[in-house]
Amino acid sequence: MMTKLRSLCRVIMAQLHVWIVVLTILLVCSSPWIFMGRRIPDNASFWDYLHVYLGLACTVLGILFLLSNTLRGKWHQYFGWLAGDWVQLKQDIVGLAKGKFPVAGGKGLFSAIEGIGMLLLVATGITGLVWLIVQGTPTALAWRGYHQVFAQAFIGFLILHLVLAASHILDFIR
């Protein structure tokens, strides 16, 4: 039994990005049908429950994704600028101002944007989780508001991420 569980965990970790993509697409696409305020309503719809449970799963996967991309010194690739390593990020920004497209990978602009995206994903999940925990209390609407702000910022990141990924693929083909 433990061998199967370990095997399942390895498969999930190897395909973490794909799972997060699928869950976030479902969450974003189903969000217009969510009708929750201070708490999950007594007559909650399929979409309400789907959003809550997929959101919980996505929160766990988002935290795992952030940890797998930042542990063992890998955080420098996404957040090197926090440690004062601005060289490649500055080169990418200056190059972009001159019409030169940044290179994917390394510690440059693309990686910094990806790091911010991971933080937005986790913040969206955690604020949704806190809303679930405090639902029915006076602070629930505030946490719902925080969740919506982070979700909207994350959707903005997703759009930017898609554009950058497409441009990277086009650059690779050339």
C-alpha positions, -999 to 999 in steps of 0.1 A, spaced: 0 0 0 28 24 9 46 17 -24 15 26 -43 11 58 -23 48 68 -29 44 60 -66 12 82 -68 31 110 -50 60 108 -75 36 109 -104 18 139 -89 50 158 -82 63 150 -118 31 164 -133 24 192 -107 24 220 -133 -1 201 -155 -24 194 -125 -23 230 -115 -31 242 -150 -61 219 -152 -74 229 -118 -69 266 -123 -87 264 -157 -117 247 -140 -116 272 -111 -114 303 -133 -140 290 -158 -165 280 -130 -160 311 -109 -188 332 -127 -213 306 -113 -202 309 -77 -227 325 -54 -212 326 -20 -208 355 4 -203 351 41 -206 313 39 -215 284 17 -253 287 12 -277 260 23 -288 257 -13 -253 257 -27 -250 246 -63 -228 220 -78 -205 249 -90 -202 262 -54 -190 229 -41 -169 222 -71 -151 255 -66 -145 249 -29 -131 213 -33 -111 220 -64 -98 252 -47 -87 231 -17 -69 207 -40 -53 235 -59 -41 252 -27 -23 220 -16 -8 215 -51 1 252 -53 20 251 -20 38 219 -32 46 236 -65 61 266 -47 81 245 -23 94 222 -51 105 253 -71 121 271 -42 137 245 -19 174 236 -20 185 271 -32 162 270 -63 144 301 -50 173 322 -64 160 316 -99 126 331 -92 134 355 -64 171 363 -68 163 400 -68 153 397 -32 189 387 -24 201 417 -45 209 397 -77 195 422 -102 220 416 -131 199 394 -154 166 410 -145 180 445 -152 195 433 -185 161 419 -195 142 451 -186 168 473 -204 167 450 -234 129 450 -234 130 488 -235 152 486 -265 129 461 -282 149 430 -274 129 400 -261 140 385 -228 155 350 -227 135 324 -208 151 308 -179 179 320 -156 172 347 -131 157 372 -156 123 388 -162 104 356 -171 116 338 -140 107 368 -118 72 368 -133 69 331 -127 79 335 -91 53 362 -86 27 339 -102 35 311 -78 30 335 -49 -3 347 -63 -15 311 -67 -7 303 -31 -21 336 -18 -53 329 -37 -56 295 -23 -47 305 13 -72 334 13 -99 310 0 -90 285 27 -92 311 54 -126 322 40 -137 286 43 -125 283 79 -140 316 90 -172 313 70 -203 326 88 -183 350 109 -181 388 104 -146 385 89 -157 361 62 -166 388 37 -133 405 41 -115 372 34 -137 366 4 -127 401 -8 -90 393 -3 -95 360 -22 -111 378 -51 -83 404 -53 -57 377 -54 -77 356 -78 -80 385 -102 -43 392 -100 -36 356 -106 -58 356 -137 -38 386 -149 -7 366 -143 -22 336 -162 -28 358 -193 7 373 -191 21 337 -186 3 325 -217 16 354 -238 52 348 -226 50 310 -231 36 315 -266 64 341 -274 90 317 -260 77 289 -283 77 312 -313 113 323 -304 123 287 -301 108 278 -335 128 306 -352 
